[in-house]
């Protein structure tokens, strides 16, 4: 299947290549795909560019770690106290579908125009799916299983460690996967908008300097890196659940 | 009053109280966190600004036209993708992976083609909206119950009757839910684009206030945008639920953000 998928992409690129060479598409706006792909290759062996990738990934992991820890703790609390859950789960769900990213000027004002603001914004956004999925995962654990633990006189900790956690883990992992995707999206988007940090900054600079080949090459690399990232998380999820 | 509302109102009071207290305490600069009362007071100033109507109009125009174009592209593509098992299995992963890319990075390419005016924002809104709409449409077409199709055919339904009475009612709910998701991401995309390159629009105005250090106005404007987006979202999901008795599962909603 992947061979056909790659063939679809290659055919598309070849059509664009022909269109650009015959000037059906203005070559000033779109570089030849062959050139853009070659540029991707040179960028990937360029230490400076790899440094930018490292910055973006660093911000992504920082934001994700924050969102994961806070989100799982809050999700646990919302599950533990029924009235807290009833009162605030709908609020978290509403925030989840609201345009949090648009609040970024507030983060700039409070934290400054730097990586900290980007990481904080990404974490605030990604904490929401983590909370929701953790709460739902724990709520879905059946009463019977918890009663078995109680009748075996397990301590609260063993009950949590050996019954609750294994039963809830798969759904929590789904939440974490969504959180990680969101963090990456917010980090790259904010780097582009603010022109600071890693890959997003590179896209912004390439466009301001009218370096079309670099622009398309870096956008292409972001697509590939995001896809690889999501693929890796999906693999990890499958490994953990086996 | 029940416990749930006591907790909610209590949390809101604590939040606003901490905000007001922290801002008035002198511990933080006024240009970082203006008091809540001042921000709420500025809402009227922001709304009565001479440019406000123009900004709202520009942003709404970008979002509405963007979603319309996104739907015109996304729905047929999704229907095509969902029309056969093979196409669906072939294209779904590609759409899924590309859909999870921060689409705002395509904005500079759109600026090359469409310029720095509203057109480039319409473009980024359309691209962002097209993905959830296409994904939902494809999934909906895939999941039309084959028994219903067979039953209609054996009753002698023509091709157009098949579309009219079997496919359309079956996919309407999920497709509308996709459109709602698309509208949400289009709002984010268009306004984010405005904060980067624009000379009109609510996103542009927020950044203007920011760069002129009119921080209370900036907070007030963002509050208006946030509440407005939430109301549009709520209103639409209510309408869709009424029209189709369909409720999008939250799990499936994680299509794309910016």
Interface residues (C-beta under 8 A of the other chain):
Chain A: X1 X4 X5 X8 X9 X29 X83 X84 X86 X87 X88 X91 X93 X94 X96 X97 X98 X99 X101 X102 X103 X104 X105 X106 X108 X109 X110 X125 X129 X132 X174 X178 X181 X182 X184 X185 X186 X188 X189 X192 X193 X200 X203 X204 X206 X207 X212 X215 X216 X219 X222 X223 X226 X227 X230 X231
Chain B: X3 X4 X5 X7 X8 X11 X31 X32 X33 X89 X90 X91 X93 X94 X97 X98 X100 X101 X102 X104 X105 X106 X107 X108 X109 X111 X112 X113 X184 X187 X188 X191 X192 X195 X196 X203 X206 X207 X209 X210 X215 X218 X219 X222 X225 X226 X229 X230 X233 X234 X250 X251 X253 X254 X256 X257 X258
